[in-house]
Amino acid sequence: MKPKLDTRTTQIDVEKCVRAAGNRFDLIISGAQRLRELKKIAQEKNGFATAVDPLLEVQNNTIDIQEYLKKVK
């Protein structure tokens, strides 16, 4: 039997993220925009960014999701 892996995806409450964004489409669009920014920053610092990072930021209210929607729309 394989041991259960503890991943960061288990920390994400998708419904909370959707409520913060308004709907799933806006969550995806704004999350993708934020991920692009995080990847640029990580590349400069020789780090990495994953798709989980923007979702955690939305869930924890550390970013203004409406700001990212304005950049895209």
Legacy VTK file of the C-alpha trace (Angstrom):
# vtk DataFile Version 3.0
C-alpha trace
ASCII
DATASET POLYDATA
POINTS 73 float
0.000 0.000 0.000
1.397 3.388 -1.019
1.626 6.125 1.595
-0.735 9.034 1.058
1.118 12.082 -0.225
0.326 15.439 1.314
0.126 17.930 -1.541
-0.714 21.598 -1.656
-3.755 20.903 -3.823
-5.504 19.478 -0.771
-5.261 22.940 0.798
-7.383 24.562 -1.912
-11.072 25.142 -1.293
-12.293 25.543 -4.867
-15.729 26.790 -3.889
-14.199 29.576 -1.794
-12.039 30.578 -4.765
-15.068 30.601 -7.088
-17.041 32.781 -4.669
-14.131 35.239 -4.500
-13.893 35.395 -8.309
-17.605 35.457 -9.068
-17.614 32.418 -11.351
-15.311 29.636 -12.537
-14.493 31.319 -15.831
-13.261 34.484 -14.109
-11.266 32.361 -11.665
-9.483 30.592 -14.509
-8.780 33.781 -16.446
-7.466 35.712 -13.448
-5.522 32.723 -12.125
-3.793 32.282 -15.476
-2.822 35.958 -15.556
-1.425 35.787 -12.035
0.481 32.591 -12.861
2.162 34.346 -15.794
3.329 37.072 -13.434
4.547 34.577 -10.858
6.487 32.648 -13.493
8.269 35.837 -14.614
9.202 36.635 -11.034
10.313 33.053 -10.370
12.403 32.968 -13.537
14.301 36.071 -12.424
14.978 34.488 -9.033
15.758 31.011 -10.436
12.694 29.593 -8.719
9.458 28.084 -9.937
5.734 28.729 -9.785
2.897 26.252 -10.068
-0.777 26.594 -10.927
-1.609 26.060 -7.271
0.065 29.306 -6.190
-2.498 31.746 -7.683
-5.395 29.661 -6.353
-3.963 29.787 -2.855
-3.545 33.551 -3.178
-7.184 33.927 -4.240
-8.351 31.702 -1.423
-6.334 33.631 1.178
-7.364 37.027 -0.253
-3.744 38.071 -0.790
-4.477 39.367 -4.302
-7.252 41.505 -5.721
-8.872 39.216 -8.260
-10.815 42.060 -9.862
-7.493 43.738 -10.732
-6.422 40.714 -12.751
-9.770 40.520 -14.500
-9.390 44.133 -15.596
-5.982 43.317 -17.105
-7.451 40.525 -19.208
-10.890 41.772 -20.159
LINES 1 74
73 0 1 2 3 4 5 6 7 8 9 10 11 12 13 14 15 16 17 18 19 20 21 22 23 24 25 26 27 28 29 30 31 32 33 34 35 36 37 38 39 40 41 42 43 44 45 46 47 48 49 50 51 52 53 54 55 56 57 58 59 60 61 62 63 64 65 66 67 68 69 70 71 72
